[in-house]
Amino acid sequence: MLRLAVRSFCLLAIAVVLVRFAAADDKPKFASHPPLRALPKASDRKMPDGPARFVDAKKGDDAADGASERPWKTLAHAATKLRPGDTLYLRGGVYHEHAACSVQGTVDKPITVRSYPGELAILDGGMAEFLDAPATAWEPYTAGGPDEFRSTKSFSDLVKLAGDRAISLQGNFADSHVPLHGYRFINDFRTANEYWTVSNKLDEMQGVYCGPGLWLD
């Protein structure tokens, strides 16, 4: 069974929703670290004339026709419906999906994908349950190392998505997007040793700990 394993002291950080909390002095505070970069501001660029289609991650339905009042739900589905000259508008929200786009426009009729005016669309390839329901997404793994948690759900598709890179699976603190360490060897993931020496690294029981991270079980 393929599961994710995480050390507990980074559990809170990986589970925090991507928002900023304002204190009494109105200064932003973060559960992990300040973000590497701020989210961009939503563009107010007006909608041009021409064919328009719409996607809404919250209210959409892929069985709909993509009209403004009947938007599709996923970018992946919408990408199969676009034609030369179309503009696809993503309504504000987070899209948890891995989309591939193979449609082609022309010089005179390009295909445009953009956020809806005044709204910010975020494409997030992560697993939504870790962000939305961390309390049920993880469980203690007593047979593992100290403070180790495993995902309650298996993710066999991760191997298909990551290919050979699955052994060094990557993740981020959810509120800041600061990367977590992707561990290749379980002894490195579970050890408390933080000193990298030849003797330590050659000792399979010792391992070298590099900080908060994930391991694909």
C-alpha positions in Angstrom: 0.0 0.0 0.0 1.4 3.4 -1.0 1.0 6.0 1.7 2.6 9.3 2.6 4.5 9.5 5.9 5.2 12.8 7.7 7.0 13.8 10.9 4.5 15.2 13.3 6.1 18.6 14.1 5.5 19.6 10.4 2.0 18.1 10.4 0.4 21.4 11.5 2.2 23.4 8.9 1.4 21.1 6.0 -2.3 21.1 7.0 -2.7 24.9 7.4 -5.0 26.5 4.9 -3.4 28.9 2.5 -4.5 32.1 4.2 -2.9 34.8 6.3 -4.2 35.6 9.8 -4.2 39.2 11.0 -3.3 39.9 14.6 -4.6 42.9 16.6 -2.0 45.1 15.0 -3.1 43.9 11.6 0.3 42.4 10.8 0.1 39.0 9.0 1.1 35.9 10.9 2.0 32.5 9.6 1.9 29.1 11.2 5.2 28.0 9.6 7.2 30.6 7.7 6.7 33.8 5.8 5.8 32.8 2.2 8.5 32.7 -0.4 6.5 35.0 -2.5 3.1 36.8 -2.2 0.1 35.7 -4.3 -0.4 38.0 -7.3 -3.2 40.5 -7.4 -6.3 39.6 -9.4 -6.3 41.3 -12.8 -9.2 43.7 -13.6 -8.5 43.4 -17.4 -11.9 43.4 -19.1 -13.4 40.5 -21.1 -12.8 41.0 -24.8 -15.4 40.2 -27.4 -15.5 36.7 -28.8 -16.5 33.1 -27.7 -16.2 32.7 -24.0 -16.3 29.6 -21.8 -16.2 29.3 -18.0 -14.9 27.0 -15.3 -15.9 27.2 -11.6 -14.2 24.8 -9.1 -16.9 25.5 -6.5 -20.1 25.6 -8.5 -19.3 24.1 -11.8 -20.4 20.8 -13.4 -18.5 19.0 -16.2 -21.8 17.8 -17.5 -22.7 21.5 -18.3 -22.0 23.4 -21.5 -19.4 25.9 -20.1 -21.6 29.0 -20.4 -21.3 31.7 -17.8 -24.4 30.5 -16.0 -23.5 26.8 -16.5 -19.7 26.6 -16.0 -17.6 23.5 -16.1 -16.0 22.3 -12.9 -12.5 21.3 -14.0 -9.8 22.8 -16.2 -8.9 19.3 -17.4 -12.4 18.8 -18.9 -12.6 22.3 -20.2 -9.3 21.9 -22.1 -10.9 19.1 -24.2 -13.8 21.4 -25.3 -11.9 24.5 -26.4 -11.8 25.6 -30.1 -9.7 28.3 -31.9 -10.8 31.7 -30.8 -12.2 30.7 -27.4 -11.3 32.4 -24.2 -11.6 30.2 -21.1 -12.3 32.1 -17.8 -11.4 30.4 -14.5 -13.6 31.7 -11.7 -11.8 32.5 -8.4 -10.8 29.6 -6.2 -8.4 26.7 -5.9 -8.3 24.0 -8.6 -6.8 20.8 -7.2 -6.0 18.9 -10.4 -3.3 17.9 -12.9 -4.5 19.2 -16.3 -2.9 18.5 -19.7 -3.8 20.7 -22.6 -3.2 19.7 -26.2 -5.6 22.0 -28.1 -4.3 24.3 -30.7 -5.4 27.8 -31.7 -4.3 29.7 -34.8 -2.5 33.0 -35.4 -5.8 34.7 -36.1 -7.8 32.7 -33.5 -5.7 32.0 -30.4 -7.0 30.1 -27.4 -6.7 32.1 -24.2 -7.0 30.7 -20.6 -7.1 33.4 -17.9 -8.7 34.3 -14.6 -12.1 35.9 -14.5 -11.7 39.7 -14.2 -11.2 40.7 -10.5 -10.8 37.1 -9.3 -7.8 35.0 -8.6 -7.7 31.3 -9.8 -5.0 29.1 -8.2 -3.9 25.8 -9.8 -2.8 23.5 -7.0 -1.5 20.0 -7.9 -1.5 19.0 -4.3 -3.9 16.6 -2.5 -7.0 18.6 -1.3 -7.7 16.5 1.8 -4.4 17.4 3.4 -5.4 21.1 3.2 -9.1 20.8 3.9 -9.3 18.0 6.4 -5.9 17.3 8.1 -7.5 15.8 11.2 -8.8 12.9 9.2 -6.1 12.8 6.5 -3.3 11.6 8.9 -3.1 8.9 11.6 -0.2 8.1 14.1 2.0 5.3 12.9 3.3 3.6 16.0 5.3 1.0 14.1 7.4 3.7 12.6 9.8 6.3 14.0 9.1 8.8 16.8 6.2 11.2 16.0 5.6 9.6 12.6 2.2 9.9 10.9 0.9 8.1 7.8 -1.9 9.2 5.5 -5.2 7.4 6.1 -5.6 7.0 2.3 -3.4 5.3 -0.1 -2.1 7.2 -3.2 -1.1 4.7 -5.8 -1.5 7.3 -8.5 1.4 9.2 -7.1 3.8 6.8 -8.7 2.1 7.4 -12.1 2.3 11.1 -11.7 5.9 11.2 -10.3 7.4 8.3 -12.2 11.0 7.7 -11.2 10.8 10.8 -9.0 8.3 9.2 -6.7 11.1 8.2 -4.4 11.8 11.8 -3.7 8.2 13.0 -3.3 8.0 16.7 -2.6 5.6 18.7 -0.5 5.2 22.2 1.0 4.1 24.0 4.1 0.6 24.9 3.1 0.5 28.5 4.4 3.9 29.6 3.1 4.7 27.0 0.3 8.2 26.6 1.8 9.3 23.2 0.5 9.4 20.1 2.8 12.3 17.7 2.4 11.6 14.7 0.2 13.2 11.6 1.8 14.5 8.7 -0.4 15.6 6.4 2.5 13.4 5.5 5.5 16.4 5.5 7.9 17.1 9.1 7.0 13.4 10.0 7.5 13.2 8.3 11.0 16.5 9.2 12.5 17.2 12.0 15.0 20.8 12.4 13.8 21.5 15.7 12.0 25.2 15.3 11.4 26.3 14.3 7.9 29.6 12.4 8.1 30.9 9.5 6.1 30.7 7.1 9.0 27.1 8.1 9.9 26.0 7.9 6.3 27.5 4.5 5.8 25.7 3.2 8.9 22.2 2.2 7.6 20.8 2.3 11.2 22.0 5.8 11.8 20.8 7.9 8.8 20.9 11.6 8.4 17.9 13.8 9.2 17.5 16.9 7.0 14.4 18.5 8.5 10.6 18.3 8.1 9.7 16.2 5.2 7.7 13.4 3.5 8.4 9.8 2.6 6.5 7.6 0.2 5.8 4.3 2.0 
